[in-house]
């Protein structure tokens, strides 16, 4: 069809009319623009899907890092609490030994 559109021959329609060479070039140009638009839409769709996929992976990575940090903070806070309790208990024991009973 594109070869026919590029040629100088006229195109006959079912109703007997024919297209001039100017009309044929207009149709040809329109088909080229349509193909270019389709390619650009495909490229845009590809990069959109790529961007969304990358964003989802990045969010999952940040979520995992945040979970690791929360677990670490929870563990450290438990350790700190236990250390504080031990220190307070040791202080009470030491102060109990220093104070006379009478």
C-alpha positions in Angstrom: 0.0 0.0 0.0 2.8 2.4 0.8 4.5 1.6 -2.5 1.3 2.4 -4.3 0.9 5.6 -2.4 4.4 6.7 -3.3 3.9 5.8 -7.0 2.5 8.3 -9.6 -0.4 6.0 -10.5 -3.9 6.9 -9.4 -5.8 4.8 -6.9 -9.3 3.9 -8.0 -11.9 3.6 -5.3 -14.9 1.2 -5.4 -17.2 4.0 -6.4 -15.0 4.9 -9.5 -13.3 8.0 -8.2 -9.5 8.2 -8.1 -7.1 10.0 -5.8 -4.8 12.6 -7.1 -1.1 12.4 -6.4 -1.5 15.3 -3.9 -4.1 13.3 -2.0 -1.9 10.2 -2.2 1.0 12.1 -0.6 -1.3 13.4 2.1 -2.4 9.9 2.9 1.2 8.7 2.8 2.4 11.6 5.1 -0.5 10.8 7.4 0.4 7.1 7.6 4.1 8.0 8.4 3.0 10.4 11.1 0.7 7.7 12.5 3.6 5.2 12.6 5.8 7.7 14.3 3.1 8.5 16.8 2.7 4.7 17.5 6.4 4.3 18.0 6.5 7.3 20.4 3.5 6.0 22.3 5.3 2.6 22.6 8.4 4.3 23.9 6.5 6.4 26.3 4.6 3.4 27.6 7.9 1.5 28.0 9.5 4.2 30.0 6.3 4.7 32.1 6.3 1.0 33.0 10.0 1.1 33.7 9.7 4.1 35.9 6.7 2.7 37.9 8.6 -0.7 38.3 11.7 1.1 39.5 9.7 3.2 41.9 8.0 0.1 43.3 11.3 -1.7 43.8 12.8 1.4 45.5 9.8 1.7 47.8 10.1 -2.0 48.7 13.8 -1.5 49.4 13.1 1.5 51.7 10.4 -0.4 53.5 12.8 -3.3 54.1 15.5 -0.9 55.4 13.0 0.8 57.7 11.8 -2.6 59.1 15.5 -3.5 59.8 16.0 -0.2 61.6 12.9 -0.7 63.6 13.9 -4.2 64.7 17.4 -2.9 65.6 16.0 0.0 67.6 13.6 -2.3 69.4 16.4 -4.7 70.2 18.7 -1.9 71.4 15.9 -0.4 73.5 15.3 -3.7 75.2 19.1 -4.1 75.9 19.2 -0.5 77.2 16.2 -1.1 79.5 17.8 -4.3 80.8 21.1 -2.5 81.4 19.3 0.3 83.3 17.5 -2.2 85.4 20.7 -4.0 86.2 22.5 -0.7 87.1 19.6 0.3 89.3 19.6 -3.1 91.1 23.4 -2.9 91.6 23.1 0.7 93.0 20.4 -0.5 95.4 22.6 -3.4 96.5 25.6 -1.2 97.0 23.6 1.4 98.9 22.1 -1.4 101.1 25.6 -2.6 102.0 26.8 0.9 102.9 23.9 1.9 105.2 24.2 0.5 108.7 21.4 -1.7 109.9 21.2 0.2 113.2 
